[in-house]
Amino acid sequence: MVVGILAVLTISGTTMMVYTSQNTKSASRSKVDESSFSLSEAALNNAMAVLANPTNNALDADLLPSTEATASSAPYENGTAKWYGVLDRSTAVWTITALGLYDNPGGAAQVRRKLTAKVPVVPTYTQPLNNPSWNYIYATHTGSACDETFSNNVGGSSRLYVAGNLCLNNNAGANPTSMIVQGNLDLDNNSYVGANTNMSTRVEAYVGGNCRYQKVSSSWHTCTGNEDAYNIFSKLSDGSTIGVNHTPPVIAAPAADWSVWYENAIPGPASSCTTTSGTPPTFDNNYPNRDNSVGTSFDLTPNGSYICRVGPGASTTSTGAMTAGQTTINVASATGFPTSAFRIRLDDELMNVTGGFGSTTWTVTRGLNGSTAASHVVNSTVLWDDANTSGELSWNNSSKTLTVKGTIFIDGSAKISQASNYNGQATIYLSGTMLFNASLCGTPSGGSCAFANWNPNSEMLSIVAQGTGGQVPANDSIYFPNGQYFQGGLFATGDVDYQNNSSSDGPIMADQILLSNNVTTNSFATITTVPVGMPGNPAVYAQPNPPQMFAG
């Protein structure tokens, strides 16, 4: 009996020891698994920190290493976190793989856990204005007797900033709401600033140097106080006191960051189109060398349509004209559009599609987000407006509409050959020059621009040109032949040159702004919002949404 009892106790004790050992091993393994999973979560957080860093462009495919062999890593106690990712440009979605590698207490191979997630990226099209210079026509040249000149019969009401000396030739007039001249102001016969009709027609004027009106005297005098006798009809900032302020405010000129936008423009040299038709532009010929390599000036408005889109989105054309009261629209194709409610843009009007999904006849709600229900011609471009397209440069030759989104970079020159209008907000960088052989309007009116109706805060195309000469006169970066109009922003390292009878509506930054006979600079609304990429504003990029669709 004793022997039997001892045998039973021995078996029970052995069983307990084995059970305890197995539980210990299981608990240890569970702890290791949990620790390796925590490391994979840390790896995912590290990847998200890279994408969400505001100095990084989350739509840069090179932002994360693309394979496990090249994965980034960070050491942690008893383990390592690794991460890598692949960007699908066509959907603007990252697939991130996060690995947790935890040291095995038993000395065997590291315990490995993998976690994957999808990260959608939302583009940024606009930003608050950071540099007040974009509310002026701004001439940066200094060191000449006439750093900026208005020729005969030039008139204008745009706000004006001249870093040097301003000269007004015979019969030239300046009627800006405000005028800042850091140097001298020289008026030739019958030229003038403002009008003495009443206080509202006077110009808020600042002149830091001397002035003269050559019809009265060839002598210079300090430009301050009441200058009516010299055809300078001015007022102080209080709006009720006649006079010139002799202490002009200093507004810094913006600078263009060519290298940053060469790398981060979408579309551009480092980010080609994911959806194309027709013949879109060649953005570069030898990336990553920014050297004006595209030899032929790209026609933004050619005789054939083209599409260049990066990221999600779809477009089609209308197959019939549309009245302002119509609540249906017929389109050529529904391919690529959602199967539930979505927003479209037709010219300057926004509409909600509420029915007819998948068909070519859609039910629509008109005039969204402050837009106006209007009539539209057949073959107008119909855009999926809320698709978060990463960037776009497209042309509809039937409706003569240029669609722009984001910051675009062409390592060469561009031109406009057909009178047209544009939709969207964008900045186009050119290593070369810009030639306007035809007018381009944000708000068209017949064959011209509706200067009184354009809102630069909701519709703005800015051209940033680095080169001079070639397709334009020497020293010019941007050139307008006789009689051409433009609504938008202009930035030039050389001169912006308007020939006879042309009109400008929007801010201009240039070494000199050449205004020939009968050129008009129109007043524009105060700018508070600008397209991303505008020189002088901080670089703002696409940012990621929170990760989703976890697996692992």
C-alpha positions, 0 to 999 in steps of 0.5 A: 500500500505504501509503495502504491501511495508513493507511486501515485504521489510521484506521478502527481508531482511529475504531472504538476511539474510538467504542467507548471513548466508548460504553463511557464513556457506558454506564458513566456511565449505569450509575453514574447508574442505580445512584445513583438506585436507591440514592436510592430505597432511602434513600427507603424507609428514610426512610419506614420510619423514620417508621413505626417511630418509637415516638412515631408510630402506624403505623396512622395513615393520615396518617403518610405523604403519600399522593401523589407530589405531596405526597411527603416528600423529603430532599436527597442529594449529586447527587439527591433521595429522595422517599417516600409511602404509602397505608394499607389499614386493612382489611388493616393494610398500607402500600403505600410508594412510594420514588423516587430522582431523580439528577442527569444528568451530561449536563444532561438530566432527572434519572434516576428510579427507583421502588421499591414495598414492602408493610409490614404493621403489627402492633397492640399491645394490652398493655404492662407496668404503668408506674404502680403506682397501678393496683394500688389503689382510689385517691381523689385528693380533698383539702381536705375533712374526709372526702375519702373515706368508707366508708358503713355496712356497706361492706366490702372487701379491695382495696388502698386509697390515699387522697390526703386524709382517710379516714372510716369510718361506722358498721359500715364495715370496711376489710380491704385487704391494704394501706392508704395514707392520706396524711391523717387516719383517722376511725372512727365507732362499730363501724367497723374496719380489719382484724381482730386474729384473727392477723397475716394478718388485719391490714392493712398500714397507713400513715397520715400524719396523725392518727386517732381512734375516736369510740366511744373518744374524740372527740380526735385523736392521732398515728396511729402504733404499736399502734392496736388500742385504736382498732379499727385492727388493723394491721401493718408491712411486715415482716408480723410487727410490730403497728403503723401506719406514720406515713410513707406512701409517695407514689404519683403519680396517673395522668393521662389523655391525652385528645387523644392517644387521641382521635387514635390510638384504633382504632376511634375518631374518626380510625379508623372501622370497616372491617368492620361489621354491626348498629349499631356506635357513632358515635365522633364527629360533628365530628372533629377537634373533641373536644367530647362531640359524640355526644349519645346515650349508646351502649348497649354491650350492646343488644338486637341484635348489632353488629360494629365491627372495624378491620383484618384478622380474621373472626368467625362464630357457633357453630351448636350447643352444645359440650361440654368434650371435643368436638373439632369445632365447627360454625359459621355461616360460614367466610368470611374465615377462613384455609385453613390452621391458625389460632387461634380464641377462643370465650368465654374458651377458645382453640382451634387449628383443624387441619382442615375449612378452608373448611367449616362443621365444623372440627376443633379442639385445645382449651384453648390457651395456658393456657385451659380447655376448657369447654362453650359455648352455641349462637350463641356468637361465634367469633373468628379470634384470631391475625388481628392485628385493629387494634381491635374493639368487637363485641357478641353479643346471643345469648351476651351477650358484648362483644368488645374489643381495643385503645384505643377512643374515643367522643366522648360517653357509654356505658352497659351495659343487659344483664348480660354478660361481655367478652373481650379487653383494651382501654381505652374513652375517653369524653368523657362518662360511663358508666352501669352499668344491668347488670353486666359481668364479665371472668370470669362466674359465673351471674348474677354475676362469679367474683371469685376467678377473674378475672385482670386481666393476661389479661382487662381492660377499662378505662373512662376517663370525662371528663364528669360528670352527664347520664345519671348524678348530678351530680359522677359520671363513672361510676355503678352503681345498686343491685346491679350488679357490674363486673370491670375498671379505672375512671378518672374525672375526677369521682366513681365511685359505687357504690349499695347492694349493688354489687360492684367487682373491679379498680382505680379512680381517681377524685376520690371513690369513693362506696361506699353500704351493703353495697358490697364491693370485692374483692381482685384479683391484682397487676397487671403488664400493662395494656391500651394506653391506660391512663392514667399509662402511656406511649402505645404504638402499632402498629409495622410489620413489615419491608417485603416484596413489593418491586417496581421 
